[in-house]
Amino acid sequence: MKKVLLDENLPVKLKYRLQDICKIYTVRDREWNALENGDLLKAMADEDFDYLITSDKNLRYQQNLDKYEISFIVLDIPNNKYETILPFVNEINTALVQKKL
């Protein structure tokens, strides 16, 4: 089962919509709240995470993502409200299931 981290910029309730298809954790679950992006990605790599789900569209410009064996699901949404993200849950599930690692 894939190991997924839900970025702190997304609602925790999203975790419960995805828990049946992956081992999903929030940044708070891992006590990584204080970590900046580079340190967060390093911690994820050290703990063998497969995915980061985030809405941070600038992440790819701020970090060298190629040096990590982590896949990224970046949600292109107008806001981070649960109600806004909910219609995309099926697409997120599909992305998590289809990607072979």
MODELLER restraints for C-alpha pairs under 7 A, 6 or more apart:
rsr = mdl.restraints
at = mdl.atoms
rsr.add(forms.Gaussian(group=physical.xy_distance, feature=features.Distance(at['CA:1:A'], at['CA:22:A']), mean=5.39, stdev=0.5))
rsr.add(forms.Gaussian(group=physical.xy_distance, feature=features.Distance(at['CA:1:A'], at['CA:23:A']), mean=6.47, stdev=0.5))
rsr.add(forms.Gaussian(group=physical.xy_distance, feature=features.Distance(at['CA:2:A'], at['CA:22:A']), mean=5.05, stdev=0.5))
rsr.add(forms.Gaussian(group=physical.xy_distance, feature=features.Distance(at['CA:2:A'], at['CA:23:A']), mean=6.01, stdev=0.5))
rsr.add(forms.Gaussian(group=physical.xy_distance, feature=features.Distance(at['CA:2:A'], at['CA:50:A']), mean=6.03, stdev=0.5))
rsr.add(forms.Gaussian(group=physical.xy_distance, feature=features.Distance(at['CA:3:A'], at['CA:22:A']), mean=6.07, stdev=0.5))
rsr.add(forms.Gaussian(group=physical.xy_distance, feature=features.Distance(at['CA:3:A'], at['CA:23:A']), mean=4.79, stdev=0.5))
rsr.add(forms.Gaussian(group=physical.xy_distance, feature=features.Distance(at['CA:3:A'], at['CA:24:A']), mean=5.97, stdev=0.5))
rsr.add(forms.Gaussian(group=physical.xy_distance, feature=features.Distance(at['CA:3:A'], at['CA:49:A']), mean=4.97, stdev=0.5))
rsr.add(forms.Gaussian(group=physical.xy_distance, feature=features.Distance(at['CA:3:A'], at['CA:50:A']), mean=5.26, stdev=0.5))
rsr.add(forms.Gaussian(group=physical.xy_distance, feature=features.Distance(at['CA:3:A'], at['CA:51:A']), mean=6.60, stdev=0.5))
rsr.add(forms.Gaussian(group=physical.xy_distance, feature=features.Distance(at['CA:4:A'], at['CA:22:A']), mean=6.75, stdev=0.5))
rsr.add(forms.Gaussian(group=physical.xy_distance, feature=features.Distance(at['CA:4:A'], at['CA:23:A']), mean=6.01, stdev=0.5))
rsr.add(forms.Gaussian(group=physical.xy_distance, feature=features.Distance(at['CA:4:A'], at['CA:24:A']), mean=4.64, stdev=0.5))
rsr.add(forms.Gaussian(group=physical.xy_distance, feature=features.Distance(at['CA:4:A'], at['CA:25:A']), mean=6.27, stdev=0.5))
rsr.add(forms.Gaussian(group=physical.xy_distance, feature=features.Distance(at['CA:4:A'], at['CA:49:A']), mean=5.93, stdev=0.5))
rsr.add(forms.Gaussian(group=physical.xy_distance, feature=features.Distance(at['CA:4:A'], at['CA:50:A']), mean=5.88, stdev=0.5))
rsr.add(forms.Gaussian(group=physical.xy_distance, feature=features.Distance(at['CA:4:A'], at['CA:51:A']), mean=4.70, stdev=0.5))
rsr.add(forms.Gaussian(group=physical.xy_distance, feature=features.Distance(at['CA:4:A'], at['CA:52:A']), mean=5.89, stdev=0.5))
rsr.add(forms.Gaussian(group=physical.xy_distance, feature=features.Distance(at['CA:5:A'], at['CA:24:A']), mean=5.77, stdev=0.5))
rsr.add(forms.Gaussian(group=physical.xy_distance, feature=features.Distance(at['CA:5:A'], at['CA:25:A']), mean=4.99, stdev=0.5))
rsr.add(forms.Gaussian(group=physical.xy_distance, feature=features.Distance(at['CA:5:A'], at['CA:26:A']), mean=5.58, stdev=0.5))
rsr.add(forms.Gaussian(group=physical.xy_distance, feature=features.Distance(at['CA:5:A'], at['CA:27:A']), mean=6.73, stdev=0.5))
rsr.add(forms.Gaussian(group=physical.xy_distance, feature=features.Distance(at['CA:5:A'], at['CA:51:A']), mean=6.21, stdev=0.5))
rsr.add(forms.Gaussian(group=physical.xy_distance, feature=features.Distance(at['CA:5:A'], at['CA:52:A']), mean=4.89, stdev=0.5))
rsr.add(forms.Gaussian(group=physical.xy_distance, feature=features.Distance(at['CA:5:A'], at['CA:53:A']), mean=6.28, stdev=0.5))
rsr.add(forms.Gaussian(group=physical.xy_distance, feature=features.Distance(at['CA:6:A'], at['CA:25:A']), mean=6.06, stdev=0.5))
rsr.add(forms.Gaussian(group=physical.xy_distance, feature=features.Distance(at['CA:6:A'], at['CA:26:A']), mean=4.71, stdev=0.5))
rsr.add(forms.Gaussian(group=physical.xy_distance, feature=features.Distance(at['CA:6:A'], at['CA:27:A']), mean=6.42, stdev=0.5))
rsr.add(forms.Gaussian(group=physical.xy_distance, feature=features.Distance(at['CA:6:A'], at['CA:52:A']), mean=6.07, stdev=0.5))
rsr.add(forms.Gaussian(group=physical.xy_distance, feature=features.Distance(at['CA:6:A'], at['CA:53:A']), mean=5.06, stdev=0.5))
rsr.add(forms.Gaussian(group=physical.xy_distance, feature=features.Distance(at['CA:6:A'], at['CA:54:A']), mean=6.56, stdev=0.5))
rsr.add(forms.Gaussian(group=physical.xy_distance, feature=features.Distance(at['CA:7:A'], at['CA:26:A']), mean=6.35, stdev=0.5))
rsr.add(forms.Gaussian(group=physical.xy_distance, feature=features.Distance(at['CA:7:A'], at['CA:27:A']), mean=5.87, stdev=0.5))
rsr.add(forms.Gaussian(group=physical.xy_distance, feature=features.Distance(at['CA:7:A'], at['CA:52:A']), mean=6.77, stdev=0.5))
rsr.add(forms.Gaussian(group=physical.xy_distance, feature=features.Distance(at['CA:7:A'], at['CA:53:A']), mean=5.95, stdev=0.5))
rsr.add(forms.Gaussian(group=physical.xy_distance, feature=features.Distance(at['CA:7:A'], at['CA:54:A']), mean=5.11, stdev=0.5))
rsr.add(forms.Gaussian(group=physical.xy_distance, feature=features.Distance(at['CA:8:A'], at['CA:26:A']), mean=6.80, stdev=0.5))
rsr.add(forms.Gaussian(group=physical.xy_distance, feature=features.Distance(at['CA:8:A'], at['CA:27:A']), mean=5.64, stdev=0.5))
rsr.add(forms.Gaussian(group=physical.xy_distance, feature=features.Distance(at['CA:9:A'], at['CA:54:A']), mean=6.78, stdev=0.5))
rsr.add(forms.Gaussian(group=physical.xy_distance, feature=features.Distance(at['CA:9:A'], at['CA:55:A']), mean=6.77, stdev=0.5))
rsr.add(forms.Gaussian(group=physical.xy_distance, feature=features.Distance(at['CA:9:A'], at['CA:80:A']), mean=6.98, stdev=0.5))
rsr.add(forms.Gaussian(group=physical.xy_distance, feature=features.Distance(at['CA:10:A'], at['CA:54:A']), mean=6.73, stdev=0.5))
rsr.add(forms.Gaussian(group=physical.xy_distance, feature=features.Distance(at['CA:10:A'], at['CA:80:A']), mean=5.77, stdev=0.5))
rsr.add(forms.Gaussian(group=physical.xy_distance, feature=features.Distance(at['CA:11:A'], at['CA:80:A']), mean=6.99, stdev=0.5))
rsr.add(forms.Gaussian(group=physical.xy_distance, feature=features.Distance(at['CA:11:A'], at['CA:81:A']), mean=6.81, stdev=0.5))
rsr.add(forms.Gaussian(group=physical.xy_distance, feature=features.Distance(at['CA:11:A'], at['CA:82:A']), mean=5.91, stdev=0.5))
rsr.add(forms.Gaussian(group=physical.xy_distance, feature=features.Distance(at['CA:12:A'], at['CA:26:A']), mean=6.89, stdev=0.5))
rsr.add(forms.Gaussian(group=physical.xy_distance, feature=features.Distance(at['CA:15:A'], at['CA:24:A']), mean=6.39, stdev=0.5))
rsr.add(forms.Gaussian(group=physical.xy_distance, feature=features.Distance(at['CA:18:A'], at['CA:93:A']), mean=6.81, stdev=0.5))
rsr.add(forms.Gaussian(group=physical.xy_distance, feature=features.Distance(at['CA:27:A'], at['CA:33:A']), mean=5.80, stdev=0.5))
rsr.add(forms.Gaussian(group=physical.xy_distance, feature=features.Distance(at['CA:38:A'], at['CA:63:A']), mean=6.59, stdev=0.5))
rsr.add(forms.Gaussian(group=physical.xy_distance, feature=features.Distance(at['CA:45:A'], at['CA:68:A']), mean=6.62, stdev=0.5))
rsr.add(forms.Gaussian(group=physical.xy_distance, feature=features.Distance(at['CA:49:A'], at['CA:70:A']), mean=6.66, stdev=0.5))
rsr.add(forms.Gaussian(group=physical.xy_distance, feature=features.Distance(at['CA:50:A'], at['CA:70:A']), mean=4.99, stdev=0.5))
rsr.add(forms.Gaussian(group=physical.xy_distance, feature=features.Distance(at['CA:50:A'], at['CA:71:A']), mean=6.07, stdev=0.5))
rsr.add(forms.Gaussian(group=physical.xy_distance, feature=features.Distance(at['CA:51:A'], at['CA:70:A']), mean=5.38, stdev=0.5))
rsr.add(forms.Gaussian(group=physical.xy_distance, feature=features.Distance(at['CA:51:A'], at['CA:71:A']), mean=4.70, stdev=0.5))
rsr.add(forms.Gaussian(group=physical.xy_distance, feature=features.Distance(at['CA:51:A'], at['CA:72:A']), mean=5.54, stdev=0.5))
rsr.add(forms.Gaussian(group=physical.xy_distance, feature=features.Distance(at['CA:52:A'], at['CA:71:A']), mean=6.50, stdev=0.5))
rsr.add(forms.Gaussian(group=physical.xy_distance, feature=features.Distance(at['CA:52:A'], at['CA:72:A']), mean=5.01, stdev=0.5))
rsr.add(forms.Gaussian(group=physical.xy_distance, feature=features.Distance(at['CA:52:A'], at['CA:73:A']), mean=6.23, stdev=0.5))
rsr.add(forms.Gaussian(group=physical.xy_distance, feature=features.Distance(at['CA:53:A'], at['CA:72:A']), mean=6.05, stdev=0.5))
rsr.add(forms.Gaussian(group=physical.xy_distance, feature=features.Distance(at['CA:53:A'], at['CA:73:A']), mean=4.75, stdev=0.5))
rsr.add(forms.Gaussian(group=physical.xy_distance, feature=features.Distance(at['CA:53:A'], at['CA:74:A']), mean=6.03, stdev=0.5))
rsr.add(forms.Gaussian(group=physical.xy_distance, feature=features.Distance(at['CA:54:A'], at['CA:73:A']), mean=6.34, stdev=0.5))
rsr.add(forms.Gaussian(group=physical.xy_distance, feature=features.Distance(at['CA:54:A'], at['CA:74:A']), mean=5.06, stdev=0.5))
rsr.add(forms.Gaussian(group=physical.xy_distance, feature=features.Distance(at['CA:54:A'], at['CA:75:A']), mean=6.17, stdev=0.5))
rsr.add(forms.Gaussian(group=physical.xy_distance, feature=features.Distance(at['CA:55:A'], at['CA:74:A']), mean=5.18, stdev=0.5))
rsr.add(forms.Gaussian(group=physical.xy_distance, feature=features.Distance(at['CA:55:A'], at['CA:75:A']), mean=4.69, stdev=0.5))
rsr.add(forms.Gaussian(group=physical.xy_distance, feature=features.Distance(at['CA:55:A'], at['CA:76:A']), mean=6.39, stdev=0.5))
rsr.add(forms.Gaussian(group=physical.xy_distance, feature=features.Distance(at['CA:56:A'], at['CA:74:A']), mean=6.66, stdev=0.5))
rsr.add(forms.Gaussian(group=physical.xy_distance, feature=features.Distance(at['CA:57:A'], at['CA:74:A']), mean=6.46, stdev=0.5))
